[in-house]
Amino acid sequence: MSISVVAIICVVVGTAIASLTASLYLNSRKKQRMESAERARDLAFRIVLALDDMVGACYAAANDFPEINVDDPTDFVFHSADPTVNLPADANWSLLTRELADEIRWLPNRLRNMVDGLYSIEIDPPDYNDLFERRQEGYARLGLRAMDQIEKICETYDVPLPDRPEFYNPRNNFESKLQQMDNLWKRRAESASHVPAGRTNVSPLFGSDATRQL
C-alpha cells in the first residue's frame, strides 16, 4: 500500500472521528439544554404554586375588617393572618432569568417589611392611625405584585396560569381596593386643604390677633 493511500485513509478516518466527536458533543449539549429547560420549568411551576397561595392570602388580608371589642377599642382581632410565601427551599435560582429570580426572592422580605411597618403604627382609636386601611392597601399591592410575577413566569416557562372560578378575580379586587384607598387619601388631603384658619384661644403676647392653621 502506497504512502499516499495510507495518508488518504488517515485523513478519512480522522475526519470521521472528528465528525463523530462533534456530533456526540452537540447531542450531549442538546441533552443538557433540554434537561436544564425541564428543570427550570419544574422550578417555575413550583414557584407559581407558592405565589398563588400568597395571592389567596393577600386577597383575604386586603378584604379583612377586624372585629373590635366595644368595651376596649384597643382590643381587636383580624380574621386573616398576615400573608407569607413558601418558596422552594432547594430552588436553584440560576435556572431562571436573573430578573425573575431576584424579584421572586425579594417577596419574603417585602412581606416581612409590611408586617414590620404595620406593627410600627400606634394603636390610637377611633381611627387607629389608619392601621386597617394601610393593611388592606399594602397586601392588595403585594398581591398584585405576586400576580404579575405569576404571569411572567407562566409566559416565560410555558406553565399554565392558575385556574380560578369566574366569581373569584383577585386582580380586579386588588385594583379596586387600591383605587378605593387612593380616593380615600385624596379626599382627606382635599378636606385638610379646605379647613379655614381659626382664632386661637391663646392670648396674643404683643396685642395682635394671633391665628393658626387648624
KATA-V905611 format. One record per pair of residues at least 4 apart in sequence whose C-alpha atoms are under 7 Angstrom apart, sorted by the first residue. I is the first residue (numbers start at 0). J is the second residue. If there is no record, write none. Layout:
# KATA-V905611
i = <I/I>
j = <J/J>
This chain:
# KATA-V905611
i = <0/0/1/2/3/4/5/6/7/8/9/10/11/12/13/14/15/16/17/18/19/20/21/22/23/24/25/26/27/28/29/30/31/32/33/34/35/36/37/38/39/39/39/40/40/41/42/42/43/43/43/44/44/45/46/46/46/47/47/48/49/49/49/49/50/50/50/50/51/52/53/53/53/53/54/54/54/54/55/56/56/57/57/57/57/57/58/58/58/58/59/59/60/60/60/60/61/61/61/61/61/62/63/63/63/64/65/65/65/65/66/66/66/67/67/67/67/68/68/68/72/73/73/83/83/84/92/95/95/96/97/98/99/100/101/102/105/106/107/108/109/110/111/112/113/113/114/115/116/117/117/120/120/121/122/122/123/123/129/130/131/132/133/134/135/136/136/136/136/137/138/139/139/139/139/140/140/141/142/143/143/143/144/145/146/147/148/149/150/150/151/152/153/153/153/153/154/163/168/169/170/171/172/173/174/175/176/177/178/179/180/181/182/183/184/185/186/187/188/189/190/194/196/196/196/196/197/197/197/197/198/198/198/199/199/199/203/203/203>
j = <4/5/5/6/7/8/9/10/11/12/13/14/15/16/17/18/19/20/21/22/23/24/25/26/27/28/29/30/31/32/33/34/35/36/37/38/39/40/41/42/43/94/95/44/156/45/46/90/47/152/156/48/158/49/50/86/87/51/149/52/53/84/85/86/54/84/145/149/55/56/57/82/83/84/58/142/145/146/59/60/82/61/82/138/139/142/62/139/142/169/63/79/79/81/135/138/134/135/136/138/139/135/77/78/79/77/75/76/77/78/75/76/77/72/74/75/76/72/74/75/124/122/124/107/110/107/100/99/100/100/101/102/103/104/105/106/109/110/111/112/113/114/115/116/117/137/118/119/120/130/134/128/130/128/127/128/127/128/133/134/135/136/137/138/139/140/176/177/180/141/142/143/173/176/177/144/173/145/146/147/170/173/148/149/150/151/152/153/154/160/155/156/157/158/159/160/158/167/172/173/174/175/176/177/178/179/180/181/182/183/184/185/186/187/188/189/190/191/192/193/194/213/210/211/212/213/210/211/212/213/209/210/211/209/210/211/207/208/209>
